[in-house]
Amino acid sequence: MAFESKEQSKAYWDRNVKLMTVLLVIWFVVSFGCGILFVDALNTIQIGGYKLGFWFAQQGSIYVFLGIIFVYAREMRKLDREFGVDDDD
């Protein structure tokens, strides 16, 4: 991976860190917020016979985490192509 300039390298990493920060905040809000902090409010809603707070604590945060992995991979592929550091021939 070679960048043409220091500015290009800095711009790449700034956008990478921003993307990671946004995704980690989403993960935190879903896993900690929905699974622990807001569980009482979410438990008033039921899906498939299960309380929503319980569902988030047990499975929902895992599904969101898997979605975040796919979003990160897609967005990084776009970013790599934009900056010309992708692995495509």
Contact map, one row per residue, 1 for C-alpha under 8 A:
11100000000000000000000000000000000000000000000000000000000000000000000000000000000010000
11110000000000000000000000000000000000000000000000000000000000000000000000000000000010000
11111101100000000000000000000000000000000000000000000000000000000000000000000000001010000
01111101100000000000000000000000000000000000000000000000000000000000000000000000000000000
00111111100000000000000000000000000000000000000000000000000000000000000000000000000000000
00111111110000000000000000000000000000000000000000000000000000000000000000000000000000000
00001111111000000000000000000000000000000000000000000000000000000000000000000000000000000
00111111111100000000000000000000000000000000000000000000000000000000000000000000001000000
00111111111110000000000000000000000000000000000000000000000000000000000000000000000000000
00000111111111000000000000000000000000000000000000000000000000000000000000000000000000000
00000011111111100000000000000000000000000000000000000000000000000000000000000000000000000
00000001111111110000000000000000000000000000000000000000000000000000000000000010001000000
00000000111111111000000000000000000000000000000000000000000000000000000000000000000000000
00000000011111111100000000000000000000000000000000000000000000000000000000000000000000000
00000000001111111110000000000000000000000000000000000000000000000000000000000000000000000
00000000000111111111000000000000000000000000000000000000000000000000000000010000000000000
00000000000011111111100000000000000000000000000000000000000000000000000000000000000000000
00000000000001111111110000000000000000000000000000000000000000000000000000000000000000000
00000000000000111111111000000000000000000000000000000000000000000000000100000000000000000
00000000000000011111111100000000000000000000000000000000000000000000000100000000000000000
00000000000000001111111110000000000000000000000000000000000000000000000000000000000000000
00000000000000000111111111000000000000000000000000000000000000000000000000000000000000000
00000000000000000011111111100000000000000000000000000000000000000001000100000000000000000
00000000000000000001111111110000000000000000000000000000000000000000000000000000000000000
00000000000000000000111111111000000000000000000000000000000000000000000000000000000000000
00000000000000000000011111111100000000000000000000000000000000000000000000000000000000000
00000000000000000000001111111110000000000000000000000000000010011001000000000000000000000
00000000000000000000000111111111100000000000000000000000000000000000000000000000000000000
00000000000000000000000011111111110000000000000000000000000000000000000000000000000000000
00000000000000000000000001111111111000000000000000000001000110010000000000000000000000000
00000000000000000000000000111111111100000000000000000001100110000000000000000000000000000
00000000000000000000000000011111111110000000000000000000000000000000000000000000000000000
00000000000000000000000000011111111111100000000000000000000000000000000000000000000000000
00000000000000000000000000001111111111100100000000001001100000000000000000000000000000000
00000000000000000000000000000111111111100000000000001101110010000000000000000000000000000
00000000000000000000000000000011111111100000000000001000100000000000000000000000000000000
00000000000000000000000000000001111111110000000000000000000000000000000000000000000000000
00000000000000000000000000000000111111111100000000001000000000000000000000000000000000000
00000000000000000000000000000000111111111110000000011100000000000000000000000000000000000
00000000000000000000000000000000000011111111000000001000000000000000000000000000000000000
00000000000000000000000000000000000001111111100000001000000000000000000000000000000000000
00000000000000000000000000000000010001111111100000111000000000000000000000000000000000000
00000000000000000000000000000000000000111111110000111100000000000000000000000000000000000
00000000000000000000000000000000000000011111110000110000000000000000000000000000000000000
00000000000000000000000000000000000000001111111000110000000000000000000000000000000000000
00000000000000000000000000000000000000000011111111110000000000000000000000000000000000000
00000000000000000000000000000000000000000000111111110000000000000000000000000000000000000
00000000000000000000000000000000000000000000011111000000000000000000000000000000000000000
00000000000000000000000000000000000000000000011111100000000000000000000000000000000000000
00000000000000000000000000000000000000000000011111110110000000000000000000000000000000000
00000000000000000000000000000000000000000111111011111110000000000000000000000000000000000
00000000000000000000000000000000000000100111111001111111000000000000000000000000000000000
00000000000000000000000000000000011101111110000000111111100000000000000000000000000000000
00000000000000000000000000000000001000100010000001111111110000000000000000000000000000000
00000000000000000000000000000000000000000000000001111111111100000000000000000000000000000
00000000000000000000000000000110011000000000000000011111111110000000000000000000000000000
00000000000000000000000000000010011100000000000000001111111110000000000000000000000000000
00000000000000000000000000000000001000000000000000000111111111000000000000000000000000000
00000000000000000000000000000000000000000000000000000011111111100000000000000000000000000
00000000000000000000000000000110000000000000000000000011111111110000000000000000000000000
00000000000000000000000000100110001000000000000000000001111111111000000000000000000000000
00000000000000000000000000000000000000000000000000000000011111111100000000000000000000000
00000000000000000000000000000000000000000000000000000000001111111110000000000000000000000
00000000000000000000000000100100000000000000000000000000000111111111000000000000000000000
00000000000000000000000000100000000000000000000000000000000011111111100000000000000000000
00000000000000000000000000000000000000000000000000000000000001111111110000000000000000000
00000000000000000000000000000000000000000000000000000000000000111111111000000000000000000
00000000000000000000001000100000000000000000000000000000000000011111111100000000000000000
00000000000000000000000000000000000000000000000000000000000000001111111110000000000000000
00000000000000000000000000000000000000000000000000000000000000000111111111000000000000000
00000000000000000000000000000000000000000000000000000000000000000011111111100000000000000
00000000000000000011001000000000000000000000000000000000000000000001111111110000000000000
00000000000000000000000000000000000000000000000000000000000000000000111111111000000000000
00000000000000000000000000000000000000000000000000000000000000000000011111111100000000000
00000000000000000000000000000000000000000000000000000000000000000000001111111110000000000
00000000000000010000000000000000000000000000000000000000000000000000000111111111000000000
00000000000000000000000000000000000000000000000000000000000000000000000011111111100001000
00000000000000000000000000000000000000000000000000000000000000000000000001111111110000000
00000000000100000000000000000000000000000000000000000000000000000000000000111111111000000
00000000000000000000000000000000000000000000000000000000000000000000000000011111111111000
00000000000000000000000000000000000000000000000000000000000000000000000000001111111111000
00000000000000000000000000000000000000000000000000000000000000000000000000000111111110000
00100001000100000000000000000000000000000000000000000000000000000000000000000011111111000
00000000000000000000000000000000000000000000000000000000000000000000000000000001111111000
11100000000000000000000000000000000000000000000000000000000000000000000000000001111111100
00000000000000000000000000000000000000000000000000000000000000000000000000001001101111110
00000000000000000000000000000000000000000000000000000000000000000000000000000000000011111
00000000000000000000000000000000000000000000000000000000000000000000000000000000000001111
00000000000000000000000000000000000000000000000000000000000000000000000000000000000000111
